[in-house]
């Protein structure tokens, strides 16, 4: 037993130093020597963490499933959407009135069940990348175990994962509000009852990365994810740290963070991902970096920092979540460059994958889809195409019910484009002004620039070239503040085209 603990410690230290291959060898040696499943559990847990970080999501998921099977837990291979909905509804009813005091005073779960819960939590994290369709089941199972057998430190992550599953499943506003409330109660309980920086980093990754865009300004959620990264690093948990780092970059980009600062941050994360052989981090962060670099200057000077060592090694498993991310970025890049047909192509691919655990990405893709549909309607007006912006407005209005800060400006811009397309110029003028003001209020300088740009095209279309010039100039200033020389150049060309009429 003493020898086993020493070897496990050696595996932890080896992994923390970035020697992933030797760490896995040590852990597999422990698993080969031990005969009792209880003795193998700590080694299995660390091995799954390493496999997931290494991009071997399917192996990580399968290992978790085999361990839980040996602990007499049954995991379905897949679930139909109807089953997921029924499970989330039943869980929602179970914890509808759950209070902070009730959680704080709940009895402690016994050690063995706590271990089972820990593997469920880990498996749910892996499922985000490997099998997102079972994420809701794994989250709900944790809640049910906690309500029946008592609380452990893993229960808190389970409640937060349940909230994320509810939001990602596109449930009703009431369900989302209830799930968000439970997540906040659970986090408050954790801070009072449990004291684990490593576990809190895992909680932050899920809550601020997958839930808080409905409850907090995007900029605040991004900052908490950066703190989650710091927490993970402070206790030597590189995997949870870099998961927070990935989400930090994502929310910062969507939230309009200055691009030069964002580029420095993503390069820092990439260096660490390379040092610790975190293939998952390298894959996602490299994708984000490509988009940031393109927005700054199409990579003319910013791509030079990208080291070939930062690129994924190619032996990682391509997950559906990674495909969603790739299509999301291709669509975003094409959108900001003004390549409508290319954007439509990647939006279609992204929407077909449905973003099972990426609700914020789904909202943003819907927003982009709505905006480019107006451009396409000018070329070919069809009944099917006309439903796209209407659905986008409805979807963004629903999101704005939860967070006006994050989504109301997008509603105004979609409505402005709708009015402009249909020749309702007074309503369009008012909605463009509202979109600009709302973006400025929410500190979304990039989307303030976008609203000014679209207003410029609107006024140019109706022959008011003086106003068009003013709005294009405002857009240029916003994009310069954002740090996008790419967009500044595009606006400069629009200003030149308007100059002859002013």
C-alpha positions, 0 to 999 in steps of 0.5 A: 500500500505504501509502495502504491501511494509512492508510485501514484505520487510519482505519477502525479509529479511526472505529469505535473512536470509535463512528462505525459508518456512516463506518467501514463506508464507509471499509472498503467504499471500501478493498474497492472500490479493492483488487483482490487478495483478500490486500489486502482481508482486513484490511478484510473482517475489521474489516467483519465484526466491525462487521456482527456488532456492529451486529446484521447477523449474516447479512450478517456470516456471508455475508461471511465465507463469501464470503471463505473461498470465495475462499481455497479453503475450502468451508463447508457451508450446513447440517449434520445433527445426525448429521454434527455428532456424527461430526465432533466424535467424529473431532476428539475422537480426534485431540486426545485426548492433546494436551498443553501441551508439545505445543502449546507446541512446535508449529511456527508456522502460515504467515501465509496459513493463519493468516489463514484460521484467523482468518476461521474463528474470526471466522465461528464467533463470528458463527455463534453468533448467525447460524447456530449449527447450523454452529458445531461445523463451524467449530470442528472445522475450526480444530482440524484445520488446526492439527493439520495445519499448525501453531499460530497465535494463532487456534488457541487460540480454535479449541480453545476453540470446539471445547470449547464445541461439544462441550459444547453438543452434549450429548456424553457426560461423557467427551467433555465432560471431554476437551474442557474439558481441551483448552480449559484446555491451550490457554489455558495455552499462549496465556498462555505463547506468545502475548501479545494482550489482544484475542485473550484477550478473545475466548477468555474470551468463549467459555471462561468464557461457554460452557464454564466453567459445567462447570468453575468456580463460576458466580460465578468464571466471571462475574468472569473475563468481567468481566475479559474486558470490561476487556481488550477495552476496554483495547485498544480492541476494543469488540466483544469487550469487550461480548460479554464484558459480555453473558455477564458479566450472564447468568452473574451473574444465573443465579449470584445476584448482588445485583440492585441491583449487577447493574442498575448494571453492565448500565446501564453496559454499555448506555451503552457499547453505545449510545455505540459503536452496538453493536446486538447488545449493546443487544439482549441487555443490554436484555433482561437489564435488563428481567428484572433490573428486574422482579425488583427491583420490577416496574420500578416505580422501576428502569425509569426509567433505561432510555433510549429510546436504549438500545433496539435500533434495529430494523434488526438481524437477529433471530437464532434465538439471540436468539429463544432468549434472549427465550423464556428470559427470558420463561420466567424472568420468569414462573417467578419471578412464579409464573405457571405457565401462562405459564412453561410456554408460554415454556418450550415455545417455548424448548425447541423452539429447542434452544439449539444454542450455549446449553447453560447456558440449556438446563440452566436451562430444564430445571430450571424446566420440572421445577419447574413440572411439579410445579405442573401435575401437581397440576391434571392428572396425566398420564403425559406430564407425569410424564416431565418432572420425571423427565427434569429430575432426570436432566439436572440429575444429569448436570450435577452430575457436572461441577459440584456447586457449580453444579447439586447444589442444583437436583437436591436441590430437584427431588427434594424436589418429587418426594418431596412430590408422591408423599407421601414426606414424610420424604424430602421434608423431608430433600431440602428441607434439602439444597437449602437447605444446598447453595444456601447453600454455593454462595452462590446466595442466590436459589435458597436463597430458592427452596428455602425458599419451596418447603419452605414450600409443602410444610409448608403442604400437610401442615398444619405451619403453624409450619414453613411460616411459618419457611421463608417467613420465611427465603425472604423474608430470602434474597430481600431479600438478593438485592435482589428486592422483588418476591419479598419482597412475594410471601413477605410475603403467604404469611406473612400467610396462615400467621399465622392458623394459627401 
